[in-house]
Amino acid sequence: MLAAAAAALSSCAGLGGGRPLSRAPELPAAEGEVRFTRLAGSGTAVSVRVENLAEPERLDPPGYAYVAWVRTGREDPPSNLGCLSMRGDFSGELRALTEVDCSELFITAEATGDAERPTGRRLLWAACD
């Protein structure tokens, strides 16, 4: 399973080819995409790539980390998928494995990358299916 996950994650280079992320008005220049790869057995490999994000400290409410969340249904609580690894040009990425059969992925700005629940607004999002 690890070999399949590594292959799925390494095939996600560059924007163009994944599912585009919708964006909130606070991030007018932001672009992003997500790829979901179902793995044999259970689980999903998720690759998120973003460009042109704003400094999270300048958002309202301010944050210090961009965190990706997945949820199984609209009424279900979201699970923290992980913190985006950001570069100085405000582009970033996240590659993760999840056992959650997600229906939605979204990104918020949070005080810490290990937040247990989202406190900020949805800034970028996409349906998983």
N, C-alpha and C positions, 0 to 999 in steps of 0.2 A: 504494500500500500504506500510506503514512503517513496518508492521509486516512481509510482504513478503520480503522487502529489508533487514531487520535485519536477517531473516533466511538465505537469500542468502549470505550475507556477513559473517555470523558466520560459514558457511560451508566451508570456504576457508583456513583452517589451514594447514600449512606445504607445502613444495614443493612436487610436484608429483601429477598430476591430472589436472593441468591447462594447458593452451597453453604455450609452452616454448617461451621465448623471445630470439630473435637473438641478437648478441652483436657485437659491433665495436671492432677493434683491440686494442684500448686503454684500454679495460677492458677484458684481456684474461682469467682471472679466474672467472669473473662474471657469475652468473646463475640467472635466474629469470623465473617467470611464471605469467600469467594473466588469470583471469576468468571473463567472461562476462555472466551475467544472465539477460535475458530480463524479465522485470516486467510486470504484468498485466496492461493494459492501455498503458502508454508511459513511456519510460525511461529504463535505463540499470544500474544494479549494477556492479561495476568494482572492482576487488580485485587484487592488484599487490603485489607480494612478490619477493624480491631480496636478493642475498647473494654475498659476496666477491667483493663488489664494491671497487674502489679506492677512496682515499681521493679526493673530487671534486676540492680542491685547487691545486692539482698536475696535473690536466688535462690542455690541451691546446685547447681553452682558459680555464682559471680556472673558477670555479664556487664555490658556497657556499651551494647550495641546489640542490637536484635531483628533477626535476619537470616532471610529467607525462602530456602528451598532447594527445588529441583525435582530429581527423578530420573526416569529412564526405566523402571527396573525395580527390584525389591527388592534385587537384588545389585549394581546399578550405583552408582558413586559419585555423590553429589549435586552439583549445580551451584549456586553462589551466585547467586540471582536479584536480590538487593539488600537493602539495609537499610531497615527501616520508618521512615518519617518520623513521629516521635512529637511529641505535644503535651503540655502541662503536665498535662492531666487523664488521662494515660496511655492515650489513644486514639491511633491512628495508621493510616497507610495506606502502601501501596506499589503503584505502577503500573509495569509493566515489559512488555517484549516478550522472548520467548524463542524460539529455534529448536528447543529441546528438545521432543520429543514426550513430555510428562511423564505419569507414572502416579501420582505422589504429590507433594504440596507439603507442607512442614512448616517450622515456625519454631522457632529456638533463640535463646538469649541468648549472645552472643559478646563477646570482648574488643574486637574491631574489626568494622566493617561489611564490610570486604574480606577476611574470613577465607576461606582456600582450602578448608577442610573444617570440618564442624561439630564442635565440641568439647563443647557442652552437650547436654542432653536435649531430645528433641522436646517442645515445650510446647503447640503448636497444630498440627493437621494435617488434611488432607483428601485423598481420592483425586481425581485429575484427571479420570477418566472418569465 
